[in-house]
Amino acid sequence: MIAALYVETDGAYFGLPGVDPWDVTRDARTYAGPHPVVAHPPCQRWGRYWHGAPNKPHQYKLGADQGCFAAALNSVRNFGGVLEHPKDSHAWRYFGLAIPPGTGGWIKADDFGGWTCCVEQGHYGHFSRKATWLYAAGVDLPELKWGKSGQRIHPRALELHGYEKARRIGWMAMIGGKDKTRIRDATPAEFRDLLISIARTAVRQAA
């Protein structure tokens, strides 16, 4: 069994055999084991606009996530598994984790047996490149698809704006409506399966 922490209600981790999803209704901060975890702690207060929207800055404090990242980090360290956050997350420096190279490869993250790397979800089914930092502990470390993923150009953007602008604005700029944030933040099935497969190796290590 794998515990999927801080996941979207009825999202990618629901309905999978051997996966116990913890959405907002279950409060993943209270997870007490014993299964390895895949953790997606909220990133809003750790990212580029941690302080608030550009037109309304300084609304929030850095890291004011009600203890979600700290709890997720402890779960990975205590039970094995993997945690993901966007590239350049301020949580890495805040918690004393080493900054992984953008070119890829696992490096030692801390003195708790953790490892970290940078990988683009574009290699694993995301619309955009979506560079992501992983923190893993107590698991086998797989060789991933390192480096930059391929540029995806929306055909309508190409038609309207030409190659240079279409390349610059990217695919996600052409996805509108109220679901834009959800689509951008969603974990592609291929990347989800990769994270689950990493977490499952903690079971083998413990055996």
C-alpha positions as semicolon CSV with decimal commas, in nm:
position;residue;x (nm);y (nm);z (nm)
1;M;0,000;0,000;0,000
2;I;0,113;0,356;-0,080
3;A;-0,030;0,665;0,090
4;A;-0,078;0,955;-0,154
5;L;-0,074;1,272;0,055
6;Y;-0,215;1,617;-0,028
7;V;-0,382;1,505;-0,349
8;E;-0,679;1,644;-0,540
9;T;-1,021;1,506;-0,445
10;D;-1,128;1,251;-0,708
11;G;-0,805;1,327;-0,895
12;A;-0,527;1,114;-1,041
13;Y;-0,461;0,909;-0,726
14;F;-0,821;0,801;-0,664
15;G;-0,942;0,458;-0,770
16;L;-0,597;0,301;-0,799
17;P;-0,530;-0,042;-0,646
18;G;-0,282;-0,029;-0,361
19;V;-0,303;0,351;-0,324
20;D;-0,466;0,524;-0,027
21;P;-0,541;0,887;-0,127
22;W;-0,541;1,163;0,133
23;D;-0,723;1,471;0,006
24;V;-0,812;1,789;0,195
25;T;-1,094;1,614;0,381
26;R;-0,848;1,377;0,553
27;D;-0,577;1,629;0,654
28;A;-0,253;1,460;0,549
29;R;-0,067;1,640;0,830
30;T;-0,207;1,375;1,060
31;Y;-0,069;1,082;0,861
32;A;0,109;0,846;1,102
33;G;0,218;0,563;0,873
34;P;0,298;0,287;0,829
35;H;0,299;0,291;0,448
36;P;0,547;0,468;0,219
37;V;0,421;0,794;0,074
38;V;0,395;1,005;-0,237
39;A;0,350;1,362;-0,114
40;H;0,226;1,668;-0,304
41;P;0,219;1,937;-0,032
42;P;0,065;2,270;-0,141
43;C;0,315;2,504;-0,300
44;Q;0,137;2,842;-0,308
45;R;0,326;2,988;-0,011
46;W;0,662;2,854;-0,132
47;G;0,662;2,959;-0,496
48;R;0,743;3,273;-0,691
49;Y;0,436;3,455;-0,565
50;W;0,442;3,321;-0,209
51;H;0,360;3,673;-0,085
52;G;0,042;3,702;-0,296
53;A;-0,065;3,811;-0,643
54;P;0,164;4,060;-0,824
55;N;-0,100;4,332;-0,797
56;K;-0,153;4,257;-0,426
57;P;0,189;4,168;-0,283
58;H;0,279;4,109;0,083
59;Q;-0,051;3,944;0,172
60;Y;0,114;3,629;0,311
61;K;0,422;3,513;0,496
62;L;0,675;3,285;0,334
63;G;0,592;2,922;0,409
64;A;0,255;2,994;0,571
65;D;0,109;2,657;0,466
66;Q;-0,016;2,549;0,811
67;G;0,268;2,302;0,845
68;C;0,190;2,096;0,536
69;F;0,540;2,084;0,385
70;A;0,704;2,010;0,718
71;A;0,461;1,723;0,781
72;A;0,511;1,586;0,429
73;L;0,889;1,598;0,467
74;N;0,868;1,411;0,797
75;S;0,641;1,148;0,642
76;V;0,893;1,080;0,364
77;R;1,178;1,060;0,612
78;N;0,988;0,840;0,856
79;F;0,812;0,598;0,619
80;G;1,004;0,626;0,292
81;G;0,879;0,766;-0,035
82;V;0,899;1,078;-0,246
83;L;0,782;1,440;-0,226
84;E;0,742;1,677;-0,522
85;H;0,740;2,057;-0,542
86;P;0,793;2,308;-0,823
87;K;1,149;2,394;-0,923
88;D;1,289;2,685;-0,719
89;S;1,056;2,615;-0,427
90;H;1,169;2,826;-0,131
91;A;1,094;2,525;0,091
92;W;1,426;2,366;-0,008
93;R;1,642;2,641;0,143
94;Y;1,399;2,695;0,431
95;F;1,438;2,332;0,540
96;G;1,809;2,312;0,461
97;L;1,778;2,086;0,157
98;A;2,044;2,094;-0,113
99;I;1,945;2,260;-0,440
100;P;1,954;2,002;-0,723
101;P;2,117;2,081;-1,057
102;G;1,879;2,171;-1,337
103;T;2,056;1,931;-1,569
104;G;1,934;1,635;-1,365
105;G;2,078;1,361;-1,149
106;W;2,023;1,272;-0,784
107;I;2,234;1,446;-0,520
108;K;2,243;1,412;-0,142
109;A;1,981;1,647;0,003
110;D;2,044;1,643;0,378
111;D;2,177;1,448;0,673
112;F;1,856;1,243;0,708
113;G;1,928;1,006;0,420
114;G;1,735;1,214;0,169
115;W;1,815;1,269;-0,198
116;T;1,693;1,535;-0,439
117;C;1,679;1,596;-0,813
118;C;1,525;1,820;-1,079
119;V;1,308;1,659;-1,347
120;E;1,065;1,805;-1,601
121;Q;0,714;1,664;-1,605
122;G;0,705;1,736;-1,978
123;H;0,899;1,412;-2,017
124;Y;0,610;1,235;-1,847
125;G;0,296;1,366;-2,014
126;H;0,249;1,725;-1,892
127;F;0,142;1,997;-2,138
128;S;0,431;2,218;-2,035
129;R;0,787;2,142;-1,930
130;K;0,697;2,200;-1,563
131;A;1,037;2,162;-1,398
132;T;0,993;1,985;-1,064
133;W;1,210;1,913;-0,762
134;L;1,184;1,574;-0,593
135;Y;1,291;1,475;-0,244
136;A;1,319;1,101;-0,178
137;A;1,426;0,892;0,119
138;G;1,438;0,520;0,196
139;V;1,381;0,422;-0,167
140;D;1,569;0,308;-0,474
141;L;1,671;0,606;-0,689
142;P;1,582;0,546;-1,055
143;E;1,753;0,696;-1,356
144;L;1,501;0,950;-1,488
145;K;1,464;1,142;-1,815
146;W;1,699;1,426;-1,733
147;G;1,735;1,767;-1,893
148;K;1,486;1,977;-2,085
149;S;1,178;1,814;-2,233
150;G;1,060;1,897;-2,583
151;Q;0,900;2,232;-2,660
152;R;0,524;2,199;-2,710
153;I;0,364;2,460;-2,935
154;H;-0,013;2,504;-2,946
155;P;-0,130;2,486;-3,310
156;R;-0,377;2,772;-3,262
157;A;-0,107;2,993;-3,113
158;L;0,115;2,908;-3,410
159;E;-0,164;3,003;-3,647
160;L;-0,243;3,330;-3,469
161;H;0,101;3,454;-3,364
162;G;0,370;3,273;-3,560
163;Y;0,644;3,046;-3,432
164;E;0,847;3,284;-3,214
165;K;0,557;3,415;-3,005
166;A;0,388;3,075;-2,989
167;R;0,713;2,925;-2,859
168;R;0,754;3,205;-2,606
169;I;0,403;3,194;-2,456
170;G;0,388;2,814;-2,439
171;W;0,098;2,570;-2,448
172;M;-0,059;2,659;-2,114
173;A;-0,119;3,021;-2,220
174;M;-0,372;2,892;-2,473
175;I;-0,575;2,701;-2,215
176;G;-0,841;2,932;-2,077
177;G;-1,136;2,915;-1,843
178;K;-1,171;2,850;-1,475
179;D;-0,993;2,512;-1,497
180;K;-0,661;2,656;-1,613
181;T;-0,496;2,635;-1,270
182;R;-0,629;2,284;-1,209
183;I;-0,501;2,164;-1,546
184;R;-0,159;2,321;-1,488
185;D;-0,130;2,174;-1,139
186;A;-0,264;1,828;-1,221
187;T;-0,022;1,535;-1,206
188;P;-0,006;1,347;-1,540
189;A;-0,079;0,977;-1,512
190;E;0,268;0,882;-1,635
191;F;0,439;1,103;-1,376
192;R;0,203;0,980;-1,103
193;D;0,290;0,621;-1,188
194;L;0,661;0,707;-1,174
195;L;0,629;0,854;-0,825
196;I;0,425;0,557;-0,706
197;S;0,686;0,317;-0,845
198;I;0,958;0,502;-0,653
199;A;0,760;0,487;-0,329
200;R;0,694;0,116;-0,373
201;T;1,066;0,042;-0,355
202;A;1,055;0,144;0,012
203;V;0,851;-0,171;0,072
204;R;1,127;-0,380;-0,085
205;Q;1,395;-0,205;0,121
206;A;1,200;-0,272;0,441
207;A;1,142;-0,638;0,355
